[in-house]
Amino acid sequence: MLSGLEVLRSIDQTLQQAQREAAAIDREIARLTERLVVLREDEAETYRRLARLRLDAVRGDGVVAALSAAEARAKALLAQRQQVLERFDGALEALGRQWTELDGARSAAAKTVEERAQAAAAAQQAARSALAQTEPYRRQRAAAEAALKTAHFAEQKTALAEQDRALKGKPYEDDPLFVYLWERGWGTPAYRAGPVTRWFDRWVARLCGFDTARANYALLQEIPRRLAEHAAGLRARADKAVADWRELERAALDQGDARQLQEGLRAAQAELEALEQRREALEARLAEARNERNRWAQGEDATTREALGVLESALRREDLRGLREAALGTPFDEDDAAVRRLEHLAQERARIEAAVATQKTIQAAQRRRLEQLAEVRREYRQKGYGSDAWDFGQDDLLSALLGEMLRGAISRDVFWDGLGHHRRPGPSVPGSLGGLAGPGATPREEERFGGGGFGTGGSF
């Protein structure tokens, strides 16, 4: 079995792997976006060269000047973009150093919690073993177990009586004459009616043998009620016996080494929780900074869009299309080379744009997986599983579930459904019954330690 701390470490490792994969996708999109900008600049340069070859001096100078101005403006905007990216990189590097330092402190605190939990568990087990040898404890334990057993079977007997009442009472309840007189209260002080109605009801009672049936049906109703009252009294006594039993153990665990180690454990857990909260807050800041940096790297910011728009507008000029068509009809090698270059650039640009679209789709899916894993980690901590007080399934099952989440095959809901877990007796749950019942178990859960027949400890 895996402890809660071991599972949390596995979740952290999977989350970090998902973050690395997301960062790799982000870098690839940034590289492709930069490649698109370079292709556009190359296209503008090729058109400039073609203009110098094919147009007359006046027209050629105008086209070259327009393209040069557009490229200069784009380069100035892209220089601004690069400065912003460098600022983001510096901020991310600083946040990354803080996160590394904080995660190291959190790991050390988690190790301290684990060590103190083990020491406290050993001390509590020793205290329980010593307590189990005392006569008052043995008497109280036996009394609690006997009371639980008796209450359990009294409740079972009540349930059987209720089933019996439903089964045997059906013929009465299906008889409309009987139901009519029963609801009017015939034969009881509650009956109220005038002389004529009373005479008629008496005739109906004789007709259907109501007096005998009423006594039988009333007994059927009374037995479950009295059994339920009796069972409730037994349950209250059992609860009191269990509470006294718990109090003996609680008092034994609240002294000596067990108490000191438990206090030390609580202090370590509080420190770990504070570090976890700081870590989560820093992770939120990192995620926000990464997302903003990625927006710029992908060309989705206003500056990059303007730079590309300037180039696009210049390259959509009407005279550039005519220039290209004219070059196709000339026998000159220089013209042909320029046109071939433009065709190659167009094909390469289409390929890069398709690759960017694909990578953005992959990125969106990876972001969703990352969010699911981060949500699993938050829920895991909020439910208090990240301690040594829980046992989980086998390591291979956990690895499979996390692997499936990492590739997006399952959701966090499926992960929780597949991750079996239960509390272990230990120092994180003061007052547990030394393994005889689960920590925090109700008296009804403890009944499984009883056995035997249907004795209820007395009549009702």
Helices and strands as residue ranges (DSSP letters): E 2-3, H 4-54, H 57-132, H 135-173, H 176-184, H 195-208, H 210-253, H 256-297, H 302-315, H 318-328, H 333-382, E 390-392, H 395-406, H 412-418, E 421-423, H 443-446, G 447-449
